[in-house]
Amino acid sequence: MDRFGSSRLRIVWTSVCLLLSGLVLGGLGGFGGDGSQVMVFGSGIPVGFLSDDPRAWAADLLGRLLFTVVPAVILLGGIVPLGDWLAAGGRPERFRGLALGAPMAFAHGLFLSQIAILPVLAASYKLLGNPLAPRILLADTNAVVLGLELLLWSAALGCLLKSNRGLAIILAFGLQEVGRVMAWGGEFLGDLDVPKAAVKAMAFLGRALPSSQLPSDPFAWKALPLCLGLPIVLAAALLLLPGKAPKRGKS
């Protein structure tokens, strides 16, 4: 795992997140009065105008925060070392990087992401009374799957864009937005005068591209084989392509 980050990095990361969690636990006082205020370091911040149910508002806010932080940390925590592994050595070493490096990169990113959300869990405890409220767990599960999808798609696109891995990351996030549009079209355009083949194609792409779910959507178990398998197959196919021959120096 040292390929993906040193022990010192993990210790510092954990220490900072624990410090932030302590600040949240000490500074956040829950809802005050009739529930229209959030108490922060003894001062009330009005929130009643945002929602009739402040707990539902808090759960939605924390879920969206999880859905933003977790995928980004999983992706950025493992993509650079994984990309180097997929580009290094001969073809057997690159396939070893795909078979072993992808799970290791995900495991490292998952560790960092779950440590990073400790302040969010602390806020959930103070606002909802339960750090592992059902909506928080659901949002975290959907976010973890999205992070894995983005990691695999970035790795596959990185095999294609070898000269600039940053563009691969940007394209992976772009595919997430495309997948959101495709999923919407596959779900709602069927009732309109749209060719069925186009609707089915959009529905397929909506399941295959990075998750377009909301934090509160039910977890889609049936979509996992396709949404995770497609970028793996694509990466494996790109690794089969011959690499560029090294340039010969002038004699």
N, C-alpha and C positions, 0 to 999 in steps of 0.2 A: 504493500500500500504506500510505501515511501515514494513510489513513482508519481502518485497523485497528491502528495503533500506530506511534509515532515510531521513528526509527533509534536514538535514545538508549535507548528501552525494550529494543530487541533487543540492543544492546550490553551493557547491564547484565544482562539475562537470561542472555546467553551467558557473561558473565564469572562470574556466580554459579554457574552450572551447571559451568563448567570448574573453579572452585575446589572445589566439592563432589566432582567427579570426582577431583581431585588428592588430596583427603582420603581418598577410598575406596581409591585406588591405594596411598597411603602407609600407611594404617592397617589395611587388610584383608590378612591374610597367607595366606589360603587355609585348607585343612583341615590340622589338625595331628594328630600321633600316628597312630593307626590310622584316622583319618577321622571320629572321633567328636566332634571339636572344630573350631570356627571360630576362627582366631587373629585377634584385633582388638587392634591396638596392643600386641602381645606377650602378651596375655592370652587364654587359651583359654575359649571359651564352648561348653559341651556341647550337641551336637545329635544325637548318636547315637541317643538314645531316640525321636527323631521319625521316623526312617526307617532302614531297613537299608542304603539307598543314599543317602549324603549328597549326592552330585551330583544325583541325581534330585530330592531334596528342595529343593536350591538352585535348580534349573531351574524347578520348580513355583512356588516362592516368588517368584522374579524375574519369571516369566511373569505371575503374578497381579498383581504390582506394576505391571508395564507395562500390563496390561489395566485397571487403575484410573486410572493417571496420564494415559495418552495420550488417551483419549476426553474426559476432563474438561478437559484443556488445549486440545484442538481446539475443543470447544464454547465454553468461556469465553473463548478467545482471539479469537473472531470473531462471536459471536452478537449482542452489543450494537451494534456498528457496522452489521452486516448488518440487524438489526431496524430501526435508524433509517433505513437506505436504503430498506427495503421500505415504510416508512410515510411517506416524504417525497415531496413534489411530486405531480405528476399521475400518471395511470395509466401512461403510457410510461416515466416515470422509475422507477416501482416495478418494472415488468417488467425494466427495465435492471438494477435492483438484484438481481433474482432471477437473471438470466442472467449478469451479470458479478460481482455481489457475492458470490454463493454460492461460486463457484470461488476468488475472492480471499480470502474469509474462511477457506475450507478450507486454502488454501495458507499463509496466515499462521498458523493454528492448527497446521498440520502442522509448520511450521518450529519453532515454540515447543515443540511436543511432542517432536520428535526431539532438540532441544537439551536438553530437560528430562530425557531418559532417559540422558544421558551417564553419570551416576553409576551407573545400573543396568548399563550396558554395561561400565563399569569393574569392577563387582562380578562380572559374568559372566566377565570375563577372569581375575580372581583366583580365582574358585571353580570355574569350568568349563574354564579354559584357553583360551577362545575368546569374544571379546566378541560375536560374531555366530553363536553356536551355533544349530542348526536350531530348537530349541524357543523360543529367544528371538526369532528372526526370525518364526516363525509367530505367536507371541503379539503381536508388534508389528504384524504385518499385520492380524490380526483386530481389534486395538485401533484401528488407523487407520480401518478400515471402520466400526466401531461409532461412532467419533467423528464421521465424516461423516454417518452416519445420524442421530445425535442432533442434529447441527447443522441438518440439513434439517428434521427433525421440529420442532425448537424454532422454526425460522423459520416453518414453516407454522402451528404453533399460535400463534405470536406475531402472525400476521396476523388470527387470530380473537380473541385476548385482547390487544388493542392497548393497553389501559390498564395492564397488568401483565405485563411480559415475564418476570419471575421465575417466575410461575405456569406459563408456557409451558415453561420449562426443567424445572420439577418434573414437569409432566405428561409430558414427553419421557422422563424417567427412569422414570416410572410405566409408560409404554408398553413400555419395555424389560422390566420385570418381567412385564407381561401377555404380551408376546411369548414370554418364557421358559415360562410356563405353557401357552400355546397350542401351542408347539413340542413340549412334553412330551406333551400330550394327543394331538396329531396323530401322534406316533410310537408311543405305547404303548397308547392306548385302542382302537386298531383290533382288538386281540386279545380285547377284552372285548365284552360285550353292549351296545354303544353304537351308535346309528344312524350309518351310514356318512356321511350328509350332515354330521352334526355333527363327525365326525372329519376329514373333508375341509375343512370350514370352519376348524377349529382349525389344521390343517396350513397352510392358506393364510395365516391371520393370523400364524402363527409365522414364516413366510417374509417377510411384508410388514412387520411391526413391527420396531423396532430389534433388532439381532442378539441372539440368546439363546445364542450359542456360548460355549464355554469357551476359555480361551487356548490349550489344546492341541488343540482340534478342528481337523480339516482345513478348509482355506479353501473356502467355498461360492461358487464362481464363478457357478453357475446362478441363485443367489438375488439377485445384484446388480441386474439390471434392475428387479425388482419392489421390493426393499427401498429402492432409491434413487429409482426413478421415482414411486412412490406419493406420498411427501411433496412432490415437485416439482410433480406434477399438482395436489395439494391446495392448495399455496401459490398456484399460478397461478389456480386457480378462485376462491380467496378474494380475490385481487387484482382480479378482475373485478367483485366486488361494489362498489356505490357507497359511497363514504365518507360520513361525517357532514358535513352542511353546517355551515359556521362560524356561530356564534351572532351575531345582529345586536345591536348595542348599542342601548340605549334612546335614542330621540330626545327 
